[in-house]
Amino acid sequence: SSTSIVFFTIGGKVYFIQKNASPYIGGGLVVASASTSSGPFDSSGSKSFGYVTPGFEYRSEGGFLVRGSVYALITSDGFFIWPGLTVGVAF
């Protein structure tokens, strides 16, 4: 049996302040494709949705990054809210 899911994302952000700490707004498109051949099931499908995300990002001088955001995921069935937190290193 096997199952796979692939996400392809394209999007961008606009920062309001050109400093290490800035609010931003982003948006884009996500395409999800899934397939399975498990047991008696053999099917595949795909779905796409857009997103809009306001947030705030902080980058330290050493490259430490913290980003908080709220995603509004837009589908053909409506939309729902998804919070996000990113912690990492920018280089």
DSSP file (Angstrom, degrees, kcal/mol; ACC not computed):
  #  RESIDUE AA STRUCTURE BP1 BP2  ACC     N-H-->O    O-->H-N    N-H-->O    O-->H-N    TCO  KAPPA ALPHA  PHI   PSI    X-CA   Y-CA   Z-CA
    1    1 A S              0   0    0      0, 0.0     2,-0.3     0, 0.0    37,-0.2   0.000 360.0 360.0 360.0 148.6    0.0    0.0    0.0
    2    2 A S        -     0   0    0     35,-0.3    35,-2.6     2,-0.0     2,-0.3  -0.996 360.0-175.3-150.9 148.8    1.2    3.5   -0.6
    3    3 A T  E     -A   36   0A   0     -2,-0.3     2,-0.3    33,-0.2    33,-0.2  -0.995   8.2-178.3-141.5 141.0   -0.1    7.0   -0.1
    4    4 A S  E     -A   35   0A   0     31,-2.7    31,-2.4    -2,-0.3     2,-0.3  -0.992   9.4-173.1-141.6 151.1    1.4   10.3   -1.2
    5    5 A I  E     -A   34   0A   0     -2,-0.3     2,-0.4    29,-0.2    29,-0.2  -0.989   7.1-168.7-142.4 135.2    0.6   14.0   -0.9
    6    6 A V  E     -A   33   0A   0     27,-2.9    27,-2.6    -2,-0.3     2,-0.4  -0.984   4.4-160.4-128.1 133.7    2.4   16.9   -2.5
    7    7 A F  E     -A   32   0A   0     -2,-0.4     2,-0.5    25,-0.2    25,-0.2  -0.949   3.3-170.2-112.8 133.1    2.1   20.6   -1.8
    8    8 A F  E     -A   31   0A   0     23,-2.5    23,-2.7    -2,-0.4     2,-0.4  -0.992  13.3-174.3-121.3 123.1    3.2   23.3   -4.2
    9    9 A T  E     +A   30   0A   0     -2,-0.5     2,-0.4    21,-0.2    21,-0.2  -0.937  14.0 176.2-123.6 138.7    3.2   26.8   -2.9
   10   10 A I  E     +A   29   0A   0     19,-2.3    19,-2.9    -2,-0.4     2,-0.3  -0.993  27.5 118.9-137.3 134.9    3.8   30.2   -4.5
   11   11 A G  E     -A   28   0A   0     -2,-0.4     2,-0.3    17,-0.3    17,-0.2  -0.971  35.4-141.2-173.3-177.7    3.4   33.5   -2.6
   12   12 A G  E     -A   27   0A   0     15,-2.3    15,-2.0    -2,-0.3     2,-0.3  -0.966   7.9-134.8-156.9 169.9    5.0   36.7   -1.4
   13   13 A K  E     -A   26   0A   0     -2,-0.3     2,-0.5    13,-0.2    13,-0.2  -0.956   4.1-152.1-132.2 149.8    5.2   39.2    1.4
   14   14 A V  E     -A   25   0A   0     11,-2.5    11,-1.8    -2,-0.3     2,-0.4  -0.992  16.1-151.0-120.9 121.2    5.3   43.0    1.6
   15   15 A Y  E     -A   24   0A   0     -2,-0.5     9,-0.2     9,-0.2     3,-0.1  -0.759   4.3-156.5 -92.9 137.1    7.1   44.4    4.7
   16   16 A F  S    S+     0   0    0      7,-2.3     2,-0.4    -2,-0.4     8,-0.1   0.716  79.1  39.0 -86.5 -22.2    5.9   47.8    6.0
   17   17 A I  S    S-     0   0    0      6,-0.5     2,-1.2     2,-0.1    -1,-0.2  -0.993  71.8-139.5-130.3 135.4    9.1   48.9    7.7
   18   18 A Q  S    S+     0   0    0     -2,-0.4     2,-0.2    -3,-0.1     4,-0.1  -0.386  71.8  98.0 -90.3  56.9   12.6   48.3    6.5
   19   19 A K  S    S-     0   0    0     -2,-1.2    -2,-0.1     2,-0.1     3,-0.0  -0.666  93.3 -89.8-128.2-177.4   14.0   47.4    9.9
   20   20 A N  S    S+     0   0    0     -2,-0.2    39,-2.8     1,-0.2     2,-0.5   0.702 117.3  47.0 -72.3 -19.7   14.7   44.2   11.8
   21   21 A A  E    S+ B   0  58A   0     37,-0.2    37,-0.2    35,-0.0    -1,-0.2  -0.988  76.2 152.4-124.6 124.1   11.2   44.1   13.2
   22   22 A S  E     - B   0  57A   0     35,-2.6    35,-2.6    -2,-0.5     2,-0.2  -0.994  41.6-126.5-153.1 139.2    8.3   44.7   10.9
   23   23 A P  E     - B   0  56A   0      0, 0.0    -7,-2.3     0, 0.0    -6,-0.5  -0.541  39.4-179.9 -74.1 155.1    4.7   44.0   10.3
   24   24 A Y  E     -AB  15  55A   0     31,-2.4    31,-2.2    -9,-0.2     2,-0.4  -0.946  25.7-141.7-148.5 168.0    3.9   42.4    6.9
   25   25 A I  E     +AB  14  54A   0    -11,-1.8   -11,-2.5    -2,-0.3     2,-0.3  -0.997  24.2 179.7-133.6 138.3    1.1   41.1    4.7
   26   26 A G  E     +AB  13  53A   0     27,-2.3    27,-2.6    -2,-0.4     2,-0.3  -0.838   6.3 172.8-132.6 168.9    1.5   38.1    2.5
   27   27 A G  E     +AB  12  52A   0    -15,-2.0   -15,-2.3    -2,-0.3     2,-0.3  -0.977  10.8 132.0-168.2 163.9   -0.6   36.1    0.1
   28   28 A G  E     -AB  11  51A   0     23,-1.9    23,-2.0    -2,-0.3     2,-0.4  -0.984  43.1 -79.5 173.9-163.5   -0.4   33.3   -2.4
   29   29 A L  E     -AB  10  50A   0    -19,-2.9   -19,-2.3    -2,-0.3     2,-0.4  -0.986  25.5-163.5-134.3 139.4   -1.7   30.0   -3.8
   30   30 A V  E     -AB   9  49A   0     19,-3.0    19,-2.5    -2,-0.4     2,-0.5  -0.990   1.5-164.6-125.3 132.8   -1.3   26.4   -2.7
   31   31 A V  E     -AB   8  48A   0    -23,-2.7   -23,-2.5    -2,-0.4     2,-0.4  -0.980   7.8-167.0-115.7 126.0   -2.0   23.3   -4.8
   32   32 A A  E     -AB   7  47A   0     15,-3.2    15,-2.6    -2,-0.5     2,-0.4  -0.946   4.5-175.2-114.6 131.9   -2.3   20.0   -2.9
   33   33 A S  E     +AB   6  46A   0    -27,-2.6   -27,-2.9    -2,-0.4     2,-0.3  -0.993   5.7 179.0-128.1 132.4   -2.3   16.7   -4.8
   34   34 A A  E     +AB   5  45A   0     11,-2.9    11,-2.4    -2,-0.4     2,-0.3  -0.966   6.0 177.2-135.0 149.2   -2.8   13.3   -3.2
   35   35 A S  E     -AB   4  44A   0    -31,-2.4   -31,-2.7    -2,-0.3     2,-0.3  -0.991   3.6-172.9-147.3 153.3   -3.0    9.7   -4.3
   36   36 A T  E     +AB   3  43A   0      7,-2.5     7,-1.6    -2,-0.3   -33,-0.2  -0.997  20.1 179.8-145.2 146.7   -3.4    6.3   -2.7
   37   37 A S        +     0   0    0    -35,-2.6     2,-0.6    -2,-0.3   -35,-0.3  -0.471  38.2 144.5-138.4  63.0   -3.3    2.7   -3.7
   38   38 A S    >   -     0   0    0      3,-0.4     3,-2.2   -37,-0.2    -2,-0.0  -0.911  67.9 -45.7-110.8 120.0   -4.1    1.1   -0.4
   39   39 A G  T 3  S-     0   0    0     -2,-0.6     0, 0.0     1,-0.3     0, 0.0  -0.369 126.3 -13.1  60.7-130.2   -6.1   -2.0   -0.2
   40   40 A P  T 3  S+     0   0    0      0, 0.0     2,-0.4     0, 0.0    -1,-0.3   0.499 117.4  97.5 -81.9  -2.0   -9.2   -1.8   -2.4
   41   41 A F    <   +     0   0    0     -3,-2.2    -3,-0.4     2,-0.0     2,-0.2  -0.727  37.8 163.2 -93.8 133.9   -8.7    2.0   -2.9
   42   42 A D        +     0   0    0     -2,-0.4     2,-0.3    -5,-0.2    -5,-0.2  -0.739  29.6 121.0-146.5  93.0   -7.0    3.4   -5.9
   43   43 A S  E     -B   36   0A   0     -7,-1.6    -7,-2.5    -2,-0.2     2,-0.3  -0.955  34.0-165.3-150.6 165.9   -7.7    7.1   -6.4
   44   44 A S  E     +B   35   0A   0     -2,-0.3     2,-0.3    -9,-0.2    -9,-0.2  -0.971  12.0 165.0-149.9 162.3   -6.1   10.5   -6.7
   45   45 A G  E     -B   34   0A   0    -11,-2.4   -11,-2.9    -2,-0.3     2,-0.3  -0.980  17.0-147.3-168.3 166.7   -7.2   14.1   -6.6
   46   46 A S  E     -B   33   0A   0     -2,-0.3     2,-0.3   -13,-0.2   -13,-0.2  -0.980   8.6-174.3-144.7 157.6   -6.0   17.7   -6.2
   47   47 A K  E     -B   32   0A   0    -15,-2.6   -15,-3.2    -2,-0.3     2,-0.3  -0.990   8.3-155.1-149.7 146.3   -7.3   20.9   -4.7
   48   48 A S  E     +B   31   0A   0     -2,-0.3     2,-0.3   -17,-0.2    28,-0.3  -0.933  13.4 174.1-125.2 151.6   -6.0   24.5   -4.7
   49   49 A F  E     -B   30   0A   0    -19,-2.5   -19,-3.0    -2,-0.3     2,-0.2  -0.990  21.5-131.0-151.0 155.0   -6.6   27.3   -2.3
   50   50 A G  E     -BC  29  74A   0     24,-1.8    24,-3.3    -2,-0.3     2,-0.3  -0.591  19.8-158.7 -99.5 165.5   -5.4   30.8   -1.8
   51   51 A Y  E     -BC  28  73A   0    -23,-2.0   -23,-1.9    22,-0.2     2,-0.4  -0.997  12.5-164.9-145.8 150.9   -4.2   32.4    1.4
   52   52 A V  E     -BC  27  72A   0     20,-1.4    20,-2.8    -2,-0.3   -25,-0.3  -0.997  16.4-175.5-130.2 134.5   -3.8   35.9    2.9
   53   53 A T  E     -B   26   0A   0    -27,-2.6   -27,-2.3    -2,-0.4     2,-0.3  -0.903  14.0-169.3-141.5 110.9   -1.6   36.4    6.0
   54   54 A P  E     +B   25   0A   0      0, 0.0    16,-2.0     0, 0.0     2,-0.3  -0.696  33.0 140.2 -84.6 151.2   -1.0   39.4    8.1
   55   55 A G  E     -BD  24  69A   0    -31,-2.2   -31,-2.4    -2,-0.3     2,-0.4  -0.957  45.5-108.8-168.8-173.7    1.9   39.0   10.6
   56   56 A F  E     -BD  23  68A   0     12,-2.5    12,-2.4    -2,-0.3     2,-0.4  -0.999  25.1-165.1-137.8 136.1    4.9   40.3   12.4
   57   57 A E  E     -BD  22  67A   0    -35,-2.6   -35,-2.6    -2,-0.4     2,-0.4  -0.972   4.9-168.7-127.7 138.5    8.5   39.3   11.9
   58   58 A Y  E     -BD  21  66A   0      8,-2.9     8,-2.4    -2,-0.4     2,-0.4  -0.994   4.1-176.7-124.6 129.3   11.6   40.0   14.0
   59   59 A R  E     - D   0  65A   0    -39,-2.8     6,-0.2    -2,-0.4     2,-0.1  -0.992  15.5-146.7-123.9 123.7   15.2   39.3   12.8
   60   60 A S    >   -     0   0    0      4,-2.6     3,-1.4    -2,-0.4    -2,-0.0  -0.350  31.5-104.1 -80.3 168.7   18.1   39.8   15.1
   61   61 A E  T 3  S+     0   0    0      1,-0.3    -1,-0.1     2,-0.1    -2,-0.0   0.808 122.4  55.3 -61.8 -30.2   21.6   41.0   13.9
   62   62 A G  T 3  S-     0   0    0      2,-0.1    -1,-0.3     1,-0.0    -3,-0.0   0.520 124.8-100.3 -81.8  -5.9   22.9   37.4   14.3
   63   63 A G    <   +     0   0    0     -3,-1.4    27,-3.9     1,-0.3     2,-0.1   0.376  69.7 149.1 104.7  -4.0   20.1   36.0   12.0
   64   64 A F  E     - E   0  89A   0     25,-0.2    -4,-2.6    -5,-0.1     2,-0.4  -0.452  29.9-161.1 -63.8 133.9   17.7   34.6   14.6
   65   65 A L  E     +DE  59  88A   0     23,-3.0    23,-2.4    -6,-0.2     2,-0.4  -0.967  20.1 177.6-126.6 134.3   14.2   34.9   13.2
   66   66 A V  E     +DE  58  87A   0     -8,-2.4    -8,-2.9    -2,-0.4     2,-0.4  -0.995   9.2 178.3-132.0 128.2   10.7   34.8   14.9
   67   67 A R  E     -DE  57  86A   0     19,-2.7    19,-3.0    -2,-0.4     2,-0.4  -0.989   8.5-170.9-134.5 125.3    7.6   35.3   12.8
   68   68 A G  E     +DE  56  85A   0    -12,-2.4   -12,-2.5    -2,-0.4     2,-0.3  -0.941  19.5 161.6-112.4 137.6    4.0   35.2   14.0
   69   69 A S  E     -DE  55  84A   0     15,-2.5    15,-2.8    -2,-0.4     2,-0.4  -0.962  35.1-138.6-150.3 164.7    1.1   35.1   11.5
   70   70 A V  E     - E   0  83A   0    -16,-2.0     2,-0.4    -2,-0.3    -2,-0.0  -0.984  24.2-152.2-128.2 117.8   -2.6   34.4   11.0
   71   71 A Y  E     - E   0  82A   0     11,-3.1    11,-2.7    -2,-0.4     2,-0.7  -0.773   7.7-159.0 -94.7 131.4   -3.5   32.6    7.8
   72   72 A A  E     -CE  52  81A   0    -20,-2.8   -20,-1.4    -2,-0.4     2,-0.5  -0.918  17.7-157.6-103.2 102.6   -6.9   33.1    6.2
   73   73 A L  E     -CE  51  80A   0      7,-2.6     7,-1.7    -2,-0.7     2,-0.6  -0.718   4.4-156.1 -86.1 124.7   -7.1   30.0    3.9
   74   74 A I  E     +CE  50  79A   0    -24,-3.3   -24,-1.8    -2,-0.5     5,-0.2  -0.901  20.9 163.5-110.5 116.4   -9.6   30.5    1.1
   75   75 A T  E >   - E   0  78A   0      3,-3.5     3,-1.1    -2,-0.6   -26,-0.1  -0.649  54.8 -98.0-119.5 178.0  -11.2   27.5   -0.5
   76   76 A S  T 3  S+     0   0    0    -28,-0.3     3,-0.1     1,-0.2   -27,-0.1   0.714 124.6  55.1 -69.3 -19.6  -14.2   26.9   -2.7
   77   77 A D  T 3  S-     0   0    0      1,-0.2     2,-0.4     0, 0.0    -1,-0.2   0.449 125.8 -88.5 -90.8  -1.6  -16.1   25.9    0.5
   78   78 A G  E <   -E   75   0A   0     -3,-1.1    -3,-3.5     2,-0.0     2,-0.3  -0.980  55.0 -69.2 131.4-146.0  -15.3   29.2    2.3
   79   79 A F  E     -E   74   0A   0     -2,-0.4     2,-0.3    -5,-0.2    -5,-0.2  -0.972  32.2-164.4-145.2 160.7  -12.4   30.1    4.5
   80   80 A F  E     -E   73   0A   0     -7,-1.7    -7,-2.6    -2,-0.3     2,-0.4  -0.979  24.2-113.7-144.7 159.4  -10.9   29.2    7.8
   81   81 A I  E     -E   72   0A   0     -2,-0.3    -9,-0.2    -9,-0.2   -11,-0.0  -0.741  26.6-177.8 -98.6 136.9   -8.3   30.8   10.1
   82   82 A W  E     -E   71   0A   0    -11,-2.7   -11,-3.1    -2,-0.4     2,-0.1  -0.953  16.1-145.3-136.2 112.9   -4.9   29.0   10.8
   83   83 A P  E     -E   70   0A   0      0, 0.0     2,-0.3     0, 0.0   -13,-0.2  -0.437  18.7-165.3 -76.5 154.2   -2.4   30.6   13.2
   84   84 A G  E     -E   69   0A   0    -15,-2.8   -15,-2.5    -2,-0.1     2,-0.4  -0.996  16.4-172.2-142.5 147.8    1.3   30.2   12.6
   85   85 A L  E     -E   68   0A   0     -2,-0.3     2,-0.4   -17,-0.2   -17,-0.2  -0.986   8.3-169.5-138.3 125.9    4.6   30.6   14.4
   86   86 A T  E     +E   67   0A   0    -19,-3.0   -19,-2.7    -2,-0.4     2,-0.4  -0.966   5.8 178.7-118.2 131.4    8.0   30.3   12.7
   87   87 A V  E     +E   66   0A   0     -2,-0.4     2,-0.3   -21,-0.2   -21,-0.2  -1.000  30.9 106.3-129.6 128.7   11.3   30.2   14.6
   88   88 A G  E     -E   65   0A   0    -23,-2.4   -23,-3.0    -2,-0.4     2,-0.4  -0.896  62.2 -75.2-170.7-161.4   14.6   29.8   12.7
   89   89 A V  E     -E   64   0A   0     -2,-0.3     2,-0.4   -25,-0.2   -25,-0.2  -0.992  32.0-151.4-126.7 128.8   17.8   31.3   11.4
   90   90 A A              0   0    0    -27,-3.9    -2,-0.0    -2,-0.4   -31,-0.0  -0.815 360.0 360.0 -99.0 139.2   18.0   33.7    8.5
   91   91 A F              0   0    0     -2,-0.4    -1,-0.1     0, 0.0   -28,-0.0   0.314 360.0 360.0-142.7 360.0   21.2   33.8    6.4
